[in-house]
Amino acid sequence: MNYNTQMEAAKKGIITPQMKTVAEKEFRDPEFIRQHVAEGKIAICANKNHKCLEVNGIGSMLRTKINVNLGISRDCKDYDVEMKKVMEAVNMGAEAIMDLSSHGDTTEFRRKLTSECPAMIGTVPVYDSVIHYQKDLADLTAKDFIDVVRLHAQDGVDFVTLHCGITRKTIEQIKTHKRKMNIVSRGGSLVFAWMSMTGNENPFYEFYDEILEICREYDVTISLGDACRPGCLADAGDVCQIDELVRLGELTKRAWARDVQVMVEGPGHVPLDQVEANMKIQQTICMGAPFYVLGPIVTDIAPGYDHITAAIGGAVAAMAGAAFLCYVTPAEHLALPNVNDVKQGIIASKIAAHAADIAKNIPNARDIDDKMADARRRLDWEGQWECAIDPEYAKSIRDERTPEFDDTCSMCGKFCAVRSMNKALNDEYIDIL
């Protein structure tokens, strides 16, 4: 049987090679994967033109995946540096790279990503529209925006963030329901500004059916952007956020009817006690479509440490059903991340994702933790490096503070509980001094 998209194949009962790959990675039966793809609860973002892709599945019942945002800006425009960040991110285990470039030859960089990078590639076409046409925002037409979506699809992009959920109604809501931070989504603010200046409806909403046909042709997953995500704790869960989410639920149904896969993007800045509720509301309104969250960031006062605030929120969010964590770096709110910022953001997100996977009883998720415990019991340092999420850094700490005795560390020395217990249980003499 012929099929255009992974979802269409799944609905027809076909287990595709991509579904088999995901099943192997997730220790699941291929039929389990097929069924959840058919229902829209697993997305396999795999553009037909992304030939070097290493396929992964995104869904709350699978391992939590990590996305890394990168790209060129007017202030930081070294393509080689960005590609170095990309490949380091992939080597560290990021499953997706999102190209947020807003300067220079974006087409060349995007095509380099889809020809060389094995991770899923995502983009935000509304950013690129201004750069591609070299026009001010108000001079762009609805057709211009749609044509850029088509260009990205042709270039092999696996998922596109489209801010389809805000409409002209949102303009009045933002004016009426005063927010502390207004709209903080870059793409959302551009769509809002375009509607305000032109008087037209959001083109990504008005011409959604045409976009679905493009995505169906190339099997591009739509990531429904949350233009009204809260940018501070005070705005979490307000009318604008929830009204947009309801609209995203409607758009999810329309995409599924055309066999187009969907992810739904979520907050944002959210108080810790509200994170789980946000996940449950989304799962209900969007019928279990994979939820893709930025953080959530659980306090507003930690610039320079927002990779930590996001990891706290991300662990709770993923445990409550989020499927995809967008990393946050120490540079969030401050600057474009450098290579070390990228590393710190990925590590924090991977810790959050892994902790959540253990809590959700994802198959085999805890195996590596049990292996680490065995190595620690044996005081097997090389075995511990093999299990560590960042072995080089862990090893560097020990090497910088070399203990007097190899079977201890400089914290406890011969007072080490593990050493003492090993000797006691082996009926050996326990020397302390």
N, C-alpha and C positions, 0 to 999 in steps of 0.2 A: 504494500500500500504506500501511496505517496503522502507526504506531509510537509507542511511549511515550517511548523514550529514544534518545539518540544512538547508544548501543551496539546497541540493537535494530535501528535503521535500518541501521547498518553491517553487521550480521550478515545482514540481508536483501538486501544489495547496494545499498542506497539511499544516494546521496550527498546529504546534507542541505545547505540553505543555509549552515548553520554550518560544515560541513566545507569548502565552497567558499571561505568567508571565510578560514578557517585556512590553506588551501592557498595562497591569494593572498599572505597575509602571510609565509608561510614559503618562498615560491618552490618549492613542491612541487606535484606532480600531485594533483588531488582523489582519485584512486583510491588513491594512496599513503596519504593521510590516512584514507580510509574503511577500508582494510585494517588499519591500526594501531589505529584505534578499535575495530574488531571484535575484535581480539586483546587489547584492554585496555592496549596499550602507549602509546596517546595518550588523554588524557582531555580532553573539551571540556565544561567546567563551565558549564552554561547552563540554569538553572531556567526553566521555561516562563513563570513569572510575573515574571521580571526583564526588563522590556520595554526598558530603556535600555541593556542590556548590549552592549559592544563585544567580540565573541567572540575568544577566544584558545585555542590548544591547548597542552597540557602533555605533554611526552614527551621522552625523552633525545635523540631524533633531531631535535628542534625547537630553536628558540632557548630558552635558559634563561630562565625567567620569575621575577619577583620578587613576593613577598607582603609587605605592610606590616601589622603588628599595631597596632591603635588601639583606643580605647574609653574609656568613662567609668569612673571609680573613685570611691570614697568621698572620697578626698583631692583628686581633680581631676575636677570634675563640670560643666564648662562645655561644653555641647553645641556651641555656636558655634565654640569653639576646636577641638574634635575634628573638626567638619566642615571647618574651614579646613585642618587637617592632611590630611584625606582628599583634598580637591581638590588641594592642593599635591602630594601623593603621586602622584595620577593624572597631573597635569601634568608631573611629573618622570619618568613612564614606568612606574610600578608597575602591573602587570597585575592585581593582586588586593589587596583590603582585607579584613583579618580583624577583625571586631568582637568584641573581648574584654571588652565592657562588663560590669561587676559591681556597678552601682549605678544607682538612679533608674529612669526610664521607658525601659527597654531596648527595648520594643516600638516606641515612637515613633521612636527613633534608628535602629533596624534598618530600619524601613519607609522612613525618609527615605533611607537608603543605597540600598535597592533601587529606589527611585523616581527618584533623582537621580544616582547614581554609575554610570558606565559600566564600571568595573572589576568583575571577579568578586568576589562577596561571600561570605565564609566566616564561620562562627560556631562556638562551642563550647556546645551546648545544656545541658550539665551545669552550666555557670556560671549560665545564665539561669534554670534551674529554681528555685534558691533565691530569686532576685529576683522571678521571675514569680509564684510562689505565696506569697512572704513567709513561708516556713516554714524552721525550722532543718533542717539536712541530714537528721538522723535521722527527721524527721517526713514526709519525702517518700516516695512510693511508686514502685514501678517504673512504674506507669501515668503518674504525674506526669512522669517523665523522658521517656517515649515521646511523651506529648502535646505536650511542648515541641519535640521533634524535628519533629512534625507542624506545629506553629505556625510554626516557622522555615521549613519547606518551603513552606507556604502564603504566607508573606511574601516569597518570591522569593529566598531564600538559595541560592547556587549550589553551595556545598559545606559540609559539616558535619564537624567533627572529633569523632569518637566514640571513646572509650577502651574499645574492645570487647575488647582483647587481654589484659587482666588479669582473673584469676578468683580464686576463693577459694584456689586453689593458690598464687597469687602472695603472699598474706598469709604463708604459711609460708616461702616462698622469701626474702622480705624479712627475716623474723625469723632464718632460718637462715644465709643468705649475707650477712654483715654488710657493708653499704655505708658509705662515708664520708658520702654525701649522701642516702641513702635514696631516696625518690621526689621529684623536683623538678618534675615536670609538675603544674601547678595542677589541671587536670582529672583527671589520674590520681590525685592525692592525695585529691580529693573522692570519687571512686569507691571508692578504697581505704578511706577513712574511713567511707563509707556501708556498705560490706560489713562492716567491723569492728564497727560499732555495731548493725546490724540482724541480722547473721548470715545475710543473704541473698546469693545469687549476683549478680554484676554484671548489672544489668538490660539494659545495652547488648549483653552477650553472650547472656544467657538469652533475650531477645526480639529477637534479631537478624533473624529472618525477618520479623517485623512491621515493623521499621525498613526492611528492604529493600522492602517493599511501598509504604511512604510515599515512599521515594526514587524508586522506579520511577514512581509516579504523577506526580511533579512534575519528574522528571529531575534529582534532586539527586545530586551526586557525594559518595561517602563518603570522607573523609580519615581513614584508620585511625590513630588517635593512638597515639604511643609513650609510654605512661604510665611505662615503665621506662627511658626514655632516660637516659644517664649525665649527671649534673649536675656531674661533676668528672672529671679525667683518670683517676683511680684506679678509677672504676667502669666505664670503657669496656669493652665486650665481655664483660661478666660474664654469669652464668647467667640472671639476671632479664631482661636486655636480649634475649638470644638466644632464650630460651624464648618471650617475648612475640612476637618477630618470626616464629617458626615458626607461632604461632597466627594472626598477621595474614595469613600466607600462606594458611592454610586459609580464613579469612574472605574473602579476596580471591576465591578460587574460588567460594565460595557466592554472592557478590555478582554475579560475572560470569554465573553460571548464571541469575540473574534479570534480566540485562541492565542491571545497575546499575554505573556507572563507579566506579573506585576509585583513590585515591592512597594511598601508604603513607608515614607520617611517620617520620623518622629523627633520629639524634642531632644535637645535644647536644654535650657536651664529649668530644673524641676527640683523642688524640695524632696529630700530623701523619702519622706513618708508618703509622697504622691507618685513615686516612680512605678510601683506595681500597679496602681490603679490606672495610670496612663496606658500601660501595656494591655491590661484587660479590656479597657474601653476600645482600644484599637482593634484587638482581636475580634471583638463583637461586631463593631461597625464595619470592619473590612474583611470579615468572614475568614479570618485565619491567614490572610496574605502575609508573607514574610515582612517583619517589621525591622526597619533599618534606622538606628538611632545614633545621634551625635552625643556621645556621653551616655546618659544625660549628666550634665554638670550640676552638682548638688549644692554648691555654694558659689557666690559671686565674688568672693574676696581673695582669691588665690592666683592672681596673675603670676606666671612663672612656674606654677605648680598645677595648672589645670589638667595635666595628664593624670594627676592623682585624683582630683575631684571627679574627673570623667570616669576613671577606673572604678571608683566607688559606685557611682551611678550605673555604670555599664554592667557590673557584676549583678546588681539587683535587677536591672532591666532584663538581662539575658536569662536569669533564673526565673523571671516572671513571663518569659515568652518572646523577648526580642531575639531575632535570628542573626543580625548583622550589626556589628559595632563599627562606627566610623571613629578612627583613632583621633585623639586630641593630644597635641604636643605641649611642651612647656612654653612654646611661643604663641599659643592661642591668645587672641586679643592683643598681641603685641607686635608680631612680625612674621614674615615668611620663615618657616622652620628651616634650620640648617641640617646637615647630615646627623649630628648628634641629637638634635631635637626629634628628628624622625625616629631614630632608634629608641629614645626614651618613650615616645608616644606609642610605638608598636609594642614594646615590652609591657607597658602599663595595660594596654588593651588586651594583649595575649593573656596576661595574668587574670584579668577580669573575665575574659571568655572562658578560660580553663576552669576557673573556680565555679562559674555558673554551670558548665557542662557536667562537672562532678555532682553538683547539687541536683541537676536534672536527670542524673543516672543515664547519661548518654553512653552507649555501649563502648567499653574499653577506655573511657575517659580517665579513670583513676589508675590505670595500669602503670603509667610512668611515675606517679606518686609512690605507689607501692615499691617500685624498683628503687626509687630514691631512698625510701626508708630502709630497705635491705642494705644498700650501699653505706648509709650512715651507721647502721648497726655494726657493720663490719669495719668501720673507719676506713672505708675504701674511697680515697679521694678521687682517683681517676673515674671510678664508677659514678661518683656524684657529679663530676663534670659532664659525663655523658647524659645525665638526666636533667641538668640545669637548663632553665629557659634561656639564660645568657651565660654559657660556660666560661667565656673569655673573661668576663667581668668578675665572676665568682672566683676564678683561679687567680686573677690579679690581686684581689683582696688578700687571699691567703699568702701569696708570694711576697706581698709588700710587708707582711707582719709574720715572718717565718717563726714558728715555734721552736723551742729548744729540742722537743722530742717529736718525731714524725707522726706518732700515733695520737697526737693531741693537737689542739689549736692554741693560739696565744690568749684566748679568753680564759680557759680553765686549766690548761696545763695538765698535770697529773691528777687534778681534782675532777677531771672529765667523768661525768656520770656514765657515759657509754663505755669508756675504757674500764672503769671500776666494775660495772655489771658484767662485762664480758669475762673479766678475770675471775670474779666471784663465782659465776655460773660454771666456769671451767676449773674450779677449785685451785686457782692460782693465787699466789701471794700478791697483795695489792700494795705496791709501794707508792706513797704519796710524796714524801720528802725526797 
